[in-house]
Amino acid sequence: MKKNSQERKKALVTGCNGQDGSYLMEFLLDKGYEVYGMVRRLSCPNYQNIKHLLGSVNLIYGDMTDITSIVKIVKDGQFDEIYNLAAQSSPAESFKQPFLTTDVNALGSHRLFEAVSIYSPQTRVYQASTSEMFGNAFESPQRETTQFNPSNPYAVSKMYAHQMAHIYRNKGLFVACGILFNHESERRGLQFVTQKICYGVACISLGMKESPALNEENEPLVKDGKISLGNLDAKRDWGYSPDYVRGMWMLLQLNMPDDFVIATGEQHSIRELVQTAFKFVGIEDWEKYIYVDPRFVRKDTCSLLGDPTKIKSIGWKTDVDFKKLVEKMVENNINQLK
């Protein structure tokens, strides 16, 4: 049934309380959508990123590991667009929880595609793919045609979902895949190295020898006035999350579904990120505040660099560069700590 042009579009965002989900819901609200967010039922709900949206969006309980809840949400909702952002999103954590990662990321996406195919085939679906699928990449920069070579369970789970998206696309479903390279923001979780650094620098700039927050080993993230990090020479292509969610939306407005790399096309090292963060707070001799901890050196670290030529051809661009991104994150952490 064709919608009246005056009716608001309905969109569902899975993983809505994560970094990207929260920015995407803001973006869709600004576009005039009726926005729904799928959240898991927890004894202690995590609404930190979306607390300012609670009166404006509709939250629905569901779980990517539960086909019954997914079918009910898809069947009842009859959404115009679904953005599948729900995931166990940490490559490092995927080694510790490989089966959960697979169930949520791979099979969860498969369940969603199947539910849409049967109960709401007119719905357009965005699948969140990842640069981690390229792993130890066969070419640089990586583009839509680059062969995948995943090096961790997270990447494998995302590659499964990406390939299943292609299968459902070939069956007639509108499924567009955004192969997103690293993208950060003030809402990034502390388990990610960018936020770990920016939070640690904020603590040190305020004179803290020990941070209130803990790292993945349940130790203070800043201890004895130092931040424990892994390989400082690891390189990534880092962008700003609000820029990237705009790209997600653009993919579902196209006439035909396709795959698009979303990246800045620029590469920076962890060392450069650390230097930029400390420079922002006026500290030049940053080396004395860093401890390279062998426990945090990822064995699967690859050098990833995206080629955004295709996404730029449909009008997408970045508004926030690397330096501004790091400064925004440090400044936000300083304000929060104060």
Buried (B, 14 or more C-beta within 10 A) or exposed (E): EEEEEEEEBBBBBBBBBBBBBBBBBBBBBEEEBBBBBBBBEEEEEEBEBBEEBEEEBEBBEBBBBBBEBBBBBBEEBEBBBBBBBBBBBBBBBBBEBBEBBBBBBBBBBBBBBBBBBEBBEEBBBBBBBBBBBBBEBEEBBBBBEBEBBBBBBBBBBBBBBBBBBBEBBEEEBBBBBBBBBBBBBBBBBBEBBBBBBBBBBBBBBEEBEEBEBEBBEEEBBBBEBBBBBBBBEBBBBBBBBBBBBBBBBBBBEEEEBBBBBBBBBBBBBBBBBBBBBBBBBEBEEBEEBBEEBEEBEBEBBBBBBBBBEBBBEEEBEBEBEBEEBBBBBBBBBBEEBE
